[in-house]
Amino acid sequence: MGHWQVTELRCKEVINELDGERMGLVGDVAVDTETGQVVALVLFGRARCFGLLGREEDIQIPWGDVRVVGEETVLVCVKEPSRLTPPRSRKDGFWRSFFR
């Protein structure tokens, strides 16, 4: 698939080839610390009400499901993406529990 730097992968739009859905932007990558290889792409959850009510759960896409990394997009083949709960900070703990 070629060699990429993490900074080149960030902010690329991820599109699911099964249904053409725009899944979001690459926000981070998960790396296996023992082998140093990329394990998954992490897409940050969409903001709720301009970020005032927190955000949706993050999506993790296994690296094996990545088909093509292009100049501006990443094409993946995912039937059901795995959701990750966003990390909680002290400032949004009350509000997040209040609006659930």
C-alpha positions, 0 to 999 in steps of 0.5 A, a space after each residue: 500500500 505504500 509508505 505514509 506519514 501519520 500527518 499525511 493520513 490525518 484529515 483525509 476523508 474516509 468513504 465506505 465502498 459498500 454504500 458510498 457513505 462518508 464516514 468522517 475524517 481520519 483523526 488519529 491512527 492506532 499503532 501496535 507498540 511492539 511491531 510499530 505497525 498501524 493497526 487501525 484508523 480512528 475517526 473522531 465522533 461528530 460534534 453534537 450541537 456545535 460541540 456544546 453537547 459533546 460528540 458522538 462515539 469515535 469509530 475505529 476502522 481496522 487497517 485490514 479494511 483499508 482498500 486505497 489511500 488516495 490524495 484526499 480520501 481513504 477508501 475502506 470496506 467496512 460492514 459495521 464499524 466498531 465504536 469507541 467511547 470518547 475519553 471523558 474530561 473533567 469539564 464535560 463529565 457533568 454535562 455528558 451524564 446530564 444529556 445522555 
